[in-house]
Amino acid sequence: MHLARLRGLGTNPAIPDDLFRRVLDHPGSASWLPGWLITSRDRWTDASFAAVAAHPDPAIRAKLARSWHSSGAQRARLVDDPDVTVRIALAAGPEGPSEPMPAEAYRRLATDPDRRVWRRLWISDSLPDVAGAVLATLDHPVTGRREPQEVGPAAAPRFGGLPADAPGDVVLRAFLESRSIKRDELLRHPAFPRTDLVRHADSPDWEARALVPMDPGASAELIDRLSRDEHPWVRARAAADGRLSVARVLELLADEVTAESAASNPGLPREVMERIVATGGADPPYPEIGGL
């Protein structure tokens, strides 16, 4: 269970930058954990990005280069990375939809002295418009000619099989009825409803109840009730909600089923975060912290 707590803490949106770096470097973590945490993190401050960009392991920096919740300006800082694998990853682009880098970053990659870097950029079939516009002004490294880039209108994005302009009620119904492996993409659909989900709090369908914490109108009392739901996934969803009391979060942190989600709760006190890192997420009596 210790790895679950480290994994959850690493995705906590409120984790201080210094602790995030310590989680990445923790000797008790599995080899795949740092890369997973980087690609899973959904918010990057300039300080946290800079801290990981300075990591001595180029594999970590390469993962950072493809992080899709970072900004284009943040990723552009890696354009001069001394390790070619990092620059290749940067040329490959983020692993999900993200804002493009500034035009100068693409120009630098397109003229990189290592052919593996510029080749990765020139052969890409999913360049953002700004990158295509830059390449259109440059002579191709092999042919020596300027070659027009196909940067016309991008294909309309789809989420879980639905177009971006699908109405919210259709998206919600598709999520509840779908059994597709792409189902969770619907949660990122721009029309996925974030309000009036509290009406599902008493639904016989646990998957509907698990959506309730996404509703900003859900009361702290309702979130607490859901944290005691009969279904473990509903409890886990509620465990990550910042509206829970610290005392309840600590109880959930001690539970094997909800430990990872509770560790990702933004209301987790720094003292608890420190203990998770210091012990590798082992089993100290978390509820005793602060006399709770």
C-alpha positions, 0 to 999 in steps of 0.5 A, a space after each residue: 500500500 505504500 506505493 499507492 500513497 506515494 503515487 497519490 501524493 505525487 498527483 496531489 494538486 497542492 503538493 509543494 514543489 520540493 516534496 514533489 521532487 522528493 517523491 520523484 527521487 524516492 528510493 522506495 518508488 518503482 522505476 516507472 513511478 516518476 514518469 507516470 507522475 509527470 504525465 499524470 500531473 494536471 497542473 504545473 507551476 513554473 517553479 515545479 516545472 523548473 525543478 523537474 527540468 533540472 533533474 539529472 536523469 534525462 529519462 525524467 526530463 524526456 517525460 517532462 518534454 511530453 507532459 501535456 498539462 504543461 504550457 508551451 512556454 514551459 516546455 520550450 525551456 527544454 529546447 537547449 537540453 544537453 541530452 538529445 533524447 530530451 530534444 527528440 521527445 520535445 520534437 515529438 510533442 505532448 502526449 495529449 492536447 496541449 498549447 503549442 510552444 512559441 515559434 522560436 522553439 520550433 525553429 530551434 528544433 527544426 535546425 537542431 544539429 542532431 538529425 534525429 531531432 529535426 527529423 522527428 519534427 519534419 516527419 510529424 503528421 500532427 504539427 500545430 499550426 505555429 510549427 507548420 508555419 515555421 517549417 514553411 519558412 525554412 529550407 528542408 535539411 535534406 532537399 535544401 528546398 522550401 516545402 509547403 507544410 500541410 497545416 490546414 484546419 485540424 480535424 475536429 477533436 473527439 472525446 470517447 467517440 463524441 465530437 466536441 460539439 455534442 450536447 452535455 446530456 448526450 455526453 453524460 448519457 454516453 458515459 453512463 452507458 458506455 463500456 468502451 475503453 475510451 470511456 474516461 475520455 468523455 470526462 474531459 469532453 468540454 460539454 460534460 456537465 459539472 453541475 446538477 450531478 448531485 441528483 445522482 447521489 442516491 442513484 442505484 448505479 454506483 458509477 453515477 454516484 461516483 460523478 457527484 464529487 465533480 459537482 462544485 455545488 455538492 455540500 461537504 456533508 454529501 461528500 462525507 456521506 459518499 466517502 462512506 458509500 458501499 462501493 469502493 470506487 465511490 469512496 475513492 472518488 470522494 476521498 480525493 475531494 477537498 471538501 472533506 474534513 482533515 479528520 475524514 481524509 486521514 481515516 481514508 488515508 489509513 484504508 487500503 482501498 482509499 489510500 491513494 485517493 486520500 493522498 491526492 486530496 488537496 486538503 492533506 496537511 503538509 505534515 502528513 505529506 512530509 510523513 508519507 515521503 519520509 516513510 515511503 508511504 508506510 503505515 504510521 498512525 496517520 489519524 494521530 497527526 495533529 491530535 486528530 
